[in-house]
Amino acid sequence: MGNDRPGTHAGTAAFVAACVFGVAAISCASSGSKSAARSDSSRYLRLAYVQMERGETKEALESTRQALSKDPDSHEAHNFAGLIYLTLSEYKKAADHLREAVRLNPYFTDAHNNLGVAYRELKQYDKALKEFQAALNDKTYRTPEKVQLNLGNLYLDQGVMSEAVRCFERSVSINPDYLLGYIGLGTAYQRSGRADLATEQFRKVLSMAPDSPEAVRAKRLLESAGTRSGP
């Protein structure tokens, strides 16, 4: 779900020496307790992932809350809580958790991308742009096409069609199989009055994956424009 978390460690010699002296017992017990709490948190978070995949949103949210009660500093749990709140259209709560995720791990690219989505839904467009740009700055990010899609949607919301088209074009250039990119590109063309180009993108989705949810959307967009979905 997220980036590798940065590791922290203390020198072995210093750790052993601390355990030998008077405060060592307290330090070691605290360390063990924290380790157990992180383990419990990870277990609850894995359960939340499974529950979300099953469509059990309420249960997934409760499991994520349990994960955070065990380890309030889990950036992955904050990110997942943010994702759940995004699906529930509770954008302020989503933004709160996602801000905490990037505070805890500034290199957590998924969380930057997700926070951008939350800000876009809250119509805080400047903040959304900053988060998407932060995500794009990570040249090792596995799915930059998703960031370009979200950036394109941001420009769509603001009516900046030329930039929206450019972002959606980048999205499908990065991943030629990315159906949502073609949906976005067709929508931007449609709103720009370029009906023929819009039709081309929507029909491409129907051709590539006729039984997909994206194909249903493409067909609906074609019909809304008064265009037949067939050849």
N, C-alpha and C positions, 0 to 999 in steps of 0.2 A: 504493500500500500504506500509506503513512504521511502524516503531516502535512508541510507544507513545512518544509524545514530552515532555521533562522535563518541569515542570511548574515553574514559577517564581512568587513571590508575595512580596508585601511590607506589613509591619505591618499596620493593620487598623488604629490604633491610630496615628501612624506617618503620614499616608496619610491624615487623617482628619485634623490633626494639620497643615500640610503644606498648605492645602486648605484655612485655616483660615487666614493665613498671606499673605503678599503682593505678594510673588512669587507663591502662591497657584493657582491663576487663570491661569497663564501660564502653570504650571505643569499639572493641570487638563485638560486644553484644549488640551495640547500635548498628554496626555494619551488617551483622547477620540478620537483624530485624528488617533493615532496609532492603536487603537482598530478597528476603521472603516476601515482603510487600510488593516488590517489583515483579516477582514471579507470580504472585496472585493476580496482580494487575494484568500481566500478559495473558494469563489464563482467561480472565473475564473478557479481555479484548478479542481474543481468538473466538470465543463464544459469540461475541457481538457480530463479528464478521460472518459467521455461519448463519446466525439469525437474520441478518440483513439480506443475505443471499436468498434465504427462504421467504423473504417478504414480511418477516416478523419485526416490523419497525419499532413498535412499542417495546418489545422484549430486548431488541438490540440497543435501544437507548438506555434501558435500565442496566444492562450488562456493562455498557460504556461508563455509566455513572459509577457502577461498582468498581470498575477499573481505575477511575480517577480518585475514588475514595481511598483506594489502596496506594496509589502513586499519583498525587496531584501534579507531579512534574513530568508526566508522560506526554511528550509532544505528539506521539502517535495516537493516544487516546483523545487528546484535545482535537486533533485533526479529524478523527472519525466522528466525534460528537458534532463537530461542525458540519460534516457531510450529512449526517442524519438530520440535523436541523435545516439544512438546505433542502432536503427532500420533503420536509414538513412545511416549507415556505416560512420558517421562523428565522428570518434573515439576520435580525439583530443578535439573537442567541448564537447563530452560526458564526457571525463575525467575532463575537466575544471569544469563543473557543479557538477560532483560527488565528486570531491575534496572539493568543496565549501560545499556540503551537509554534508560531514563527519567533516569538520572544524566547521560548525555550530552546529552539533550534533555528537560528537564522538561515541555515542552509537547507531547510526542509522545503524543497521546491514544490511538492504537491500542495503543501499548506499555503504557500504564496499564491499558487494558481487558484485554489479553492477560495481563499480570502478575496481574491479579485472578483470572483463570481458573486460572493456575498455583497461586496461593496457595489457591484453593478446593480444588483437587485434592490439595494437601498438607494440607488441613484446617486451614490457618492463616486462620481465618475473619475475624478482626479486620483482618488485613492485606489480605485480599481486599476487604472492605467499603471500606477506605480507598482502594484503587486504583479501584474502580468509582465511588466518589463523585468522585474526581479526574477521571475520564473524563466524568462527567455535568456537571461544572463547566464544561466546554468547550461553550458554547452554539452554537458554529459546527460542531460535530462532525456529519459527514454521516449517520451511522447510529446515533443514540442508542437505537433500538429494540433493537440488539444488546446494549448495555450493560444495558438494563432486563431483557432475557432472562437475561443472566448473573447479574444481581442477584437475579432471581427464583429461579434455580437455587441460588444461595447460600442463600437462605431455605428452599428445599425441603430442602436437605441438613441444615439445622438444625431442621427440623420446624416452622418458623414460617409456617404456611399462610396466615394472613391477609395477611402482608406479601408472600408469594410471589404470591398472587392479585393483589394490588395492582400489583406490578411487571409481571406478565404482561399485565394489562389495559392498563397504560400502553404496553407494547410494541406491542400490536396497535392501540391508539389512534393511536400515532405512525405506524405503517405497517400499514394494514388488509390488506395482501397478505403479511404476514410469517407464513409457515406455522409456523415454529418457535415463534412466540409463542403460536399457538393450541394447539400440542402442549403447551407448558409450562402454559398456562392450564388445559387439560383435565386434565393430570396433577395440578395443584394441587387442582382441584375433586374429582378422583377420590380423592385422599388425604384430602380433607376430608369424605368421605362424601356428596358432592353429585353422585351418579351421573348424574342427568338433565342437569345443566349440563356435566359432563365429556363425556357422549355428544354433546351439541350441538357442542362444540368439535372433537371428533375427526371428526364427520361433516362439519363445515364444511371441514376439510382435504381430506377425500375428494371433496367437491363442487368445491372450488376447483382442485385439482391432482391428479386421480385417478391419474396416471402418475408422480407424483413419489416420491422416497425418503421424504419426509415422510408421504405417503399410506400407504406400507407400514407406517411406524411407527404411524400413527393406527389402521390396521386391526388391528395387533397389540395395541394398547392396548385397543381395543374388545373384541376377543376374549378378552383376559386378564380383562376385567371381566364376561365372559359376556354381552356385548351384541352383537347382530347389527349388521353394518356396513351393511346395506341399509336402505332406508326402511321 
